[in-house]
């Protein structure tokens, strides 16, 4: 299909950027490569320094048109969102490509003045801005645009439908074609992947992450925070704090930032590369610093947490961390301690597709699931194909139940009280902010990236203390149109056990006064557990109660910190060389697996001496997983094993330096229904050279491992 340009035009505030972002997400969902050229973004980059005279405006629009034509002529879709006030200049852009669709966003001036999200109309009317289009500078309306949208009377979804219908009518798209088997598109249209195989010199400036930023780094790397590719710059940060949107107009509710001290910030130059240090002291990623700025922390706390009270855990964190924020894109090569059920967004989407699910509801929790939670999820499950129980396992506050204990509770509940193959239990490795309403939006967007179409919002979602109203986290969804968020909230009343109904219900479904309703507060539950009392079956299932009781009485620390999602473990704990101890997302290996394309160069992670180069290619040893395997073992701390064909560029005895190219990917193997990819598998050893030499002498035969196909069947429990 040939490329085309979609040219949004209209006055400031008429909805161009919002609709461009929504359209981009929809088209990318259909497998169409799109590039959005937003007027504000282009002015700050491609047209920096231009003013707002007619001549400068024309230059800016001509630049946008030229870039758009390059995208279209290479087969992509360019979506522009600029005021572009003059007809003659718009006509010139039309002449550059064969397929040009002009979309006029028509909205009454008085409505735009009321909206005024940037405060520009107010300044123009006060005379503070001169030459403002629509006030004291002309806007020439299109005479015969392909599409006219009345963004005053139409919802964003209605306008988007008009655009899609016209594009289909023109033969530019096929709305029935998708590449994700009907799954919802990631936020912004593309699932981000910032995982990298490249090693970094230890001499670069180091910034040590805390629990929250370590969780954020992982979420960025795996795509859970799509479309973010790094920590926010000042423009995105301010837009999010003040308007709950990124600079490009996409909804986003929580600032994702990297705080450092003023002293450390003074040593870091813009455009420099820094190493990011994990909680264990290892380098877990890198960041190219594109911005550093001093935030207004009181403004951030008031807008995001609705309070500046230091007793609020989110406020306390913000006020205590460094006073300078760094922004920039990251690359992540951390090795996290990962177990079954710890699925990345790419993997949950694969599971949903394998099961044929299209409507998936996500349930977020940081607590054990009791009867009320079970009731909510089963009500939601009646409306959807499947349920993702997705507990947060990142950094939480003191007093929250240990994640290890919670996971045992979830498994017991699913195994005993849910229909087989209706539930996927995953882990959400984000850090808790306790931002109430804003965090509800944040959690919903993240679950959209995991492939979920619906999201359960109960009472006081992500709340703490009495900082938020009981249903504030539900009301905030009304500030966005469903088309903007893309995921549908399912809002529930406070549920309880009704003695009248002899079952679960809410104020909508269960009659009777307060004496007929069984509520147990968290404080009451903790008190009962402390005293060794049994929790009533009306409140929780007996299997869950037993796990909680045993866990509470066996630990002196009632607020355990689970390292699963926040600590990186680069050293396997096997005593015998050649065996593999860790499970990474269902595959039996240690180390870290990274997928790559042909011609990818493999770099040494540490200085060392090559001990051996093993080759199992085409052999029949072990399982099929090992049949196309080569290995390069390096004296020191690391080695690399790949599944697929690589060309080693070193020989035994070679001295190598960190960052040196030691191998190059030649071909890819085929996995997952024929999708081509090669997996590089990095091993980190605390064994000495002697142990690795023993590994070399094991008759070139690794220990027999469980075939991952069988393991995946076991993990996913679908029998396919």
N, C-alpha and C positions, 0 to 999 in steps of 0.2 A: 504494500500500500504506500503511495507516494506521500511526501510530507505536506504540511499545511501550516498556515499562520492563523491564529485566532486573536483578533485585535480588539481588546476592550477599550472603550473610550467613554468619557463622561466626567462630570465635575468631581472635585475632591469630596470624598465621603459617600459617593453613590454606590459603592459596593464592588468596585472593580477588583481590588486585591483579594477580597473574601471569595468572590466567585471564581477568580483565577485559581486560587488554591484548591477550592472544592472541585473544579473541573480537572485540574491536574491530577488530583488523587483518583478521580473516577477513570480518567483515560489510562493512567498507569496501571490501575486495577485490570484494565483490558489488555495490558501488555504493550501499550503504545508509549514510546519514549517521548517524554515531554520536558521542556525547559520553560520555566516561568521568568519573564523579564519584567520585574516590577519597577515602575517609574522611580520610586524613592530609592530603591536599592541601586539601580543603574546610575542615578545621579551621584550617589556616594562613592561609586567605584569607577565605572566607565566614563562618567561625565563630571567628575569632581572638578570644581573650579568654575563651572558654567553658572551664569546668573539666570534671570528670568525675563530678559528682553526677548522680543520676538525672534531675533537672530539666534540667541542662545537656546531658546526653546526648540527651534527648528533643528539646530545641530544635535540636541539631545534625542529628539524623535528620530532623526535620520540614523543615528548610531544604533538605537534600539531596533529600527527596521532592518538595518544591515545585518546585525547579529541574528535576528529572527529569520532572515532569508537564508543564512548559512545553515541554521538548524533545519528548516523546512527542506532545503535543497539536498540535505544529506539524509532525508527520509524521516525526520522527527517532526514533532509538533511543537511549535513555538507559541506560547501564550503570553501576550503582552498586556500590561495593566498600567497605562499612563494616561494622563488627561488628554494629551495630544489635541489641542484646541482648534487647530486650523485644518480645514478640509483639503487644501492643496497638498499639504505635507502628508496627510493620511493617504491621499490618492497616490503619491509618489511611492509610498511603502507597498501599496497594493500591486504596483507595477513590477515589483521585484520578484514576485513568486506567482506560480500558476494557480494556487489555491489559497485564497485570502477571505477570511470570514470576519466582517466587522460587526462587533457587538456593542450596541449603544445602551449604556446604563442611564436611563432617564429617571430623574428624581426632582421633585419640586425644590426650588431654592430655599423656601422657608423651612422645609423638612431638613435639608442639609445643614442649615444654620442651627436647628435644634439638636441634630446629632453631634456635629462638630467634634469628633473624637480626639482630634489633635489640637483643638482650640484655635485653629487657623482663621476660621470665619470671624470669630470674636475679635482677633487682632486686626484683621483686614477692615472690618467695620469701624474699628476704633482708629484707623489710620496708621497702625503700627506696621502693617505690611502693605507695600505698594505693588501694584500690578498683579493682584490676586485674581485668578481666573474666576469669572462669574460675579465678581464684585466691581472691580475697576479695570478689568482686562477681559476681552471678548472670548466667548466660546462659540464656535460655529458648529451647530448641530449637524449630524450626518443627514443627507437628503434621502438616501435609499440604502440603509444598512441591511445586511442579511438578517440580523436579529435585533429587535428592540425590546428591552426589558424595562418594565415599570417597577423599579426597585423600591418605590414608596408603597405600592399596594400588594406586590407579590412577595411571598416568602422566598428565602434563598433557595429552598428546594424546588419551588415552582419555577424560578428563573433558571436553575440548573437543568431541569427537565426540558424547558424550551430550547436551551442550547443543545442538549444531547439529541433531541428529536430532529433539530435542524441539521446537525452534523450527520445524522443517519440518513436523513432525506437527501443530503448532498453526496452521499456515498463515501464520506470521509471516515466513518467509523461503523462498526457492527456492534450494537449494544448487547448482543447475545453472546459475544465472545469474551471469555475471561481466561486468565492463566492460573487462577488459584482455586478452580473447581467451586466457585461460588463463595469462597471465604471473603470476609470484609478486607478491604485494602488497609495496609499499615497507615498510620497517621502521616500525612504528607505524601502518600502514594508509594513510597519505597522503604523497604526494610533495611535499615542501616547495618553495616558490618564493619567494625573498626578493629577486628582482630588482625594481628600482624605476626609474621614469622621473623622479622628482622631484629637482630641484636643491636644494642646501642653501647657506645663507649662509656665506661664508668666515670670518665672525667667530666661529663656534662653536669651542670647544676642539678642538684637533687631536691625534690620537694616531697616531703613525707605526707602520705595520706592518713586521715583519721578514719574511723569506722564509716561515717556517712559518705565521705568522698571516695573511699574504696568501693563502697556499694554503687555509688553513682558511676564510677569508672566502668565497672562491670556492666551495668545497665546500658551505658552508651555503647560499649564494645559489642554486646550481643544484639543490639537493636531494640531493647525494651524501651528506650527513650527516643525512638525514631520520631521526628526527623533529626534530632540532635546528633552532631558528629563530634562534639567536644563540649567543654565547659563554656558557658555563655559569655559573650562579649557584653560591653556596657549597654549597647543599644537594645539587644535582645533582653537583657536583664531588666532594664527600666520599663520596657514595654510589657514584660510579664508582670512585674510588680504592680504597675499602675493600671493595666488594661486586660491582664490575663491573655495576652497574645504575644506571639513572636513578632519580630520586625516585619516578616512577610505576611502577617495577618492571620496565620494559623493559631487556633486556640492553644494555649499552654498556661498552666496555672501556678506552677512552682518554679522558683529560680534554681537552676542547677549550676553551681558556682564552685570555684576552687580558691578558698581563702588562704592567704599567707601573711606573715608579719610585714610591717613596713620595712624593716631591716632586710629581710630576704627579698622583698619586691625590688628594693633598690639595687640589688645585685643581678637582677634578671632583665635582660634587654629584650625589646620587642623583636619578633621574628627569630628568636633563639629557640633551640631545642632543649628541653629539660627532661630529666628522668623522673618518673613517678615511682615512689618507693612504697611498697605494701607494708602491711602491719608486721610482717616477719622480717623486714629489712631488705627484701629483695626488690630489684627493679621489676615492676609489673606493667609498665607502659611508658609511653613518651607523650609529650605535648609540644606542639609548635605554638609559642606564645604570640598571639596576634593582638592582645589587648591586656591592659592592667589598669584598674580604676579603683577609686575609693568610694564605696557605697554609702548611702544614707541608711544606716542600719535601723534607725527608729522608723523611718518610712517603710522599709522592708517588713519589719515586724508588725507594724500597724496594718498594712495592706494584706499581708499573707496570713498572719496569725490573728488579726483583729485585736491585738493587745500588745503592750510593751512590758507587761508584767514579767519580771525575771523568774517567777515561779513556774511559768509556762516552759516546758522542756525545749520547745522549738525556739522560743525567744532566748532562753538561756544559752543555747548553742550558738546562735547568731552573734550574740553580744560577746561571747568569750573567744571566738576564733579570730584569726588575723583580720586586720583592718583594710587589707587590699585584696581584691579579687583578680585572679588571672583568668583570661579567656583564650580559647584556641582549640583547634582540632587535636584529637588524641589518637594514638595507636595503642592497642592493648595486647600484651602477650603474657598476661598473668596466668598462673596455674592455680586454679582454685580447687579446694577439696570438694569434689562433686560426687554425688551419690545418685542412685536410681530416683527418678521423679524430678530431678533438677533439670528441667527442659528449657532450652532457649526458645525465643519466639519462633525461630525457624523450625524447631523440632515440634513444638505444640501444633503449629500449622500442618506439619507433615502428619502428625497423629490424627488430627481432625479430618484431613483429606482421606487418609486410609480408612477411617470409620464412616466416611460418607456424610459427615456432619456439616451443615451450613449455618445453622442457628445455634450458637454456643453461648451459654450464660456463665459468667465468671462470678465467683464468690470470694471476696477478699476478707481475710480475718487475721488477727494477731493473737487470738485467744483459742482455747479449746472449743470445739463445737458441741453445743448442748441441744436440747430438744427444740428450742426456739430457732436456732440456726438451721437445724435439719428441716424444720417445717418450711422456712423461707426457701431453701434450695430446692425442695421437692415441689413447692408451688411453681417456682420458676422453671423447673425441669419439665413440667407438664406443657409448657409453651415452647420448649426448645428441643433440639435434637440431642444435646448433651450438656453436661455440667463440668466446668473446670473449677475444682476447689483449689484455691491459689493462696495459701497462707504466706504472709510476709515473714521472711526469715532473716532479713538484714538487721541493722542496728535498731534496737528498741530501747525503751526507758527501763530503769530499775523497777522491779515489781511485776513485769510481764512474764508470763509462763515460758519456761525454757522451750525453745523450738523443737528440740529432740523429743520432749515429752508430748508436745502438741502433735507432732507428726505421727506418733504412736496412737494418739487419740483419733486422729482423722482416719488412719488405716483401719482401726477397729470399727469405727462407725460405718465406713464404706463397705467393708467386708460383710458386715452383719445386717445392715439396714437399707442398702441401696440395691436397685436392680443391677444385675451384672452387665458390664459394658456400657453403662450410662454415665459413668463418672471417670474423669482423669484427675489424678492428684498430682499437682505440680508444686513448685516452690517459687516464690516471688522474692528475688534477692535484693530488693530495694531497702533503703533506710526509711524508718518511720519519721515523719515530721510532726505529727499531731496538729496538722493545720486545718482539721475539720472540713468545712465546705470546699475550700480550694483543693485539699488533698483528695477529696472524693472525685473531683474532675480529673486530677492527676492520675489516680488509680484507674479510672475508666479509660483514659487515653492509652495508658500502658497496656491494659488488657486488650484493647483494640489491636495493638501491635502483636499481641500473642495470638490473634485470630478470633477473638470473641466478638459476637454481635450484640450481646446484652450484658448488663452489669447490675448486680444487686446492690441497692443502696438502702440500708436499714436506718434505724434511729442513731443519731449522733455518730455518724460514720467518721472515723479517724479523729474523734474528739478526745479531749482530756479535761478533767475537772468540769467546771461549769462555764467555760469560755464561749460555748456555742449553744444555740437553741437546739432543741431535740431534733427538729427536722430541717435545720438550715442546710445540711449537706444535700438534701433533696431539692430544696427550693433553688439552689444555685444553678441547677441544670436548666432552669427556665431562662437564664441569661444567655443561653446559646440555642441556636436552632439545631434540631437533630442532624441536619445535613452537615453542619459545621463539625460537630464532634464525631459523627459517623457511627457511634455506638449508642444503643438505646438503654436508658436507665430504667430499672424495675424497682419502684419505690414501695416499701412496705411499712406498715404501722408496727408499733411495738407489739410483739407477740408473747404469749404466755400459755401456761397450762390452765385450762378452764375446768373447774370442778363441776360446773353445770353441764358442760358438753362432754366431760370425761375425755378430753383431747386438746390438741393445740388450737389456738385461735387468736384473734385480735379484737380490738374494740369494734371492728366492723362486723365480726362474725360470731362473737361469743357474748351472749347476754349475761346479766348479773352484775352485782356490785363488786367492790374491791375484795370483799371477803371470799369471793368465788374464784379469784385469780391468784395463781402462785407465781410470785416474783422472788428471785434471789439475787441480791446485789453481789458484786465482786467481793466486797468486804465480808459479807456473810458467808460466801463460799470459802474464802480463805480461813475464816474463823473455824468453820466446821472441819476443814482439812487439818488445821493445827490441832484440833481436839480429837482427831482420829474418828470423827463421825462419818457415817455414810451419807452421801448426797441422795436426796429423794429421787426415785425413778421418774417422777413427773417432771423433774428438772433436767436430768441427764440420763443417758443410757448406762446400765450397770457396768458394761465393759469400759466405758470412758471413766466412770467414777473410780473404778478399781485402779486404773493407770494413774490417775491424778493422786489418789490416796497413797499409793506406793511411792510415787515420785516425790511427793511432798514430805513424806516421813523419812525418806532415805537420804535426803540432801540437807545439809546445814545451810546452804545458800539458796534462798527462795527466789532469787532473780538471776538464774543462770544465764550466761552469755554463750550462745551457740556460735561456733566459729565457721559454720558451713559456708556462709556466703560472704564473710568479711575477712577471712584470712587466706593467704595463699600458701600452698604447700609444695615447694619445688623439689622435695627430696622424697622418693618412695621409701617405705619402711620395710623392705624385704631383706631378709638375712641371707638369702641364697641368690647369687647373681643369676640373671636370666629369667627370674620369675617376675611376675607383675602383680602389684597389689591393689592399685586404686581403680575404681570404676569411674569413668567419665561419661556421664549421661547415658548409661546403659551399655557402654562398650567396655570389655574387660582389658584395661591397660593401666599403666601408670603414665605419668607425664601429661602432655597436652597434645591434642590432635588439631591440626590446622589444615584447612582445605585450600588448594591453590590450583593455578592454571599451568599449562605447559610454559616452559622457559622461565619459570620462577627460579630465582637464585636462592640457595640455602647458605646462610652465613653462620660461622662459628659463634657460639654464645660466649665462650671463654677462650683465653690462651691455652695452649696445650700441645700434646703430641698425639698423633693418630696411632692408636693401638692396633686396630684391625679394620678391614673393610670386608664385611660378610655379604654373601649373595645367596638368597634362597629363591631367586627368580625361577619359576617353572618347576620347582621341586615339589615333591608330594608329601613332605613332612608336615606334622601338625595338622591343623585344620585348613580349610580352603582360605581362611583369612590370611594365612601365612604363605600361601603359594607364590605370591608375587612380592617378595619382601627383600629389601637390601638394608644394610646397616653400616654406619660409620661410628665407631666408638673412639672417644677422645680422652686421653689422659687428663685428669683434672676433675671437672665437675659435670661434664655434659657429653651427650652424643646425640645422634639423630637416626631414627629409623623411619623409613617411608614404606608405604604400601602403594605400589605402582613402580614405574621405571624411572630411575634417576641416573645421571652420569656422574660418578664420583670424580672429583678433580684433585683428590689427594691420595696418597699411598701410605701404608704403614711406615711409621718412623718420621713422617713429615712433621716439622714444627709449624704450628699455625698460630695466628693472632686473632684476637677478638674482632669480629666483623669481616674476616676473610671469607671469600666464597669457597665453600668446600664441596658443593655439588650443585647440579642443575637439573630441574625436572624435565624429562624428555617426553613422556607420554602420560596420559591419565588412565586410571582404571575406571570401570563402570560400576556404580553402586546406586542403590535406591531407584529401582525401576528404570535403569539405563541412563540416569543423569551422570554425565562425565565429571569426575573430580579426582584429584590425587590427594591423599592424606599424608602430611608430614607429621611424624609422631616424635616429639622431643622427649628424651630421657634425661633426668638429672640424678646423679649418683653421689652417695656419700661413701661408696666402696673405694678401696684403694686400687691401684693398677693391678695388683696381684689378683684381686677378685675378678676384675674384668678380663684378665687373661684366662682365668678359669672358665669364664663365660664363653670365650673364644674356643676353648677346647671341648665344648660340650657336644662334639660330633656334629656340629652344625645343625643341631636339632633342638629348637626351643621347646619348653614344656607345652603339652597339649592344653589348649584353651577352649573355653566354651565358644561355639560359633556365635557371632553377634546376631545373626538372623534369628536363632533360637532365643537368644537373650531378649531381643527386641519384642518377640512375640510374648515372652513372659512378662516383660515390663508393661507393654501396652495392653495385655490381657484381652486381645480381640480375636486371637486365633487365626488371623489372616497371614 
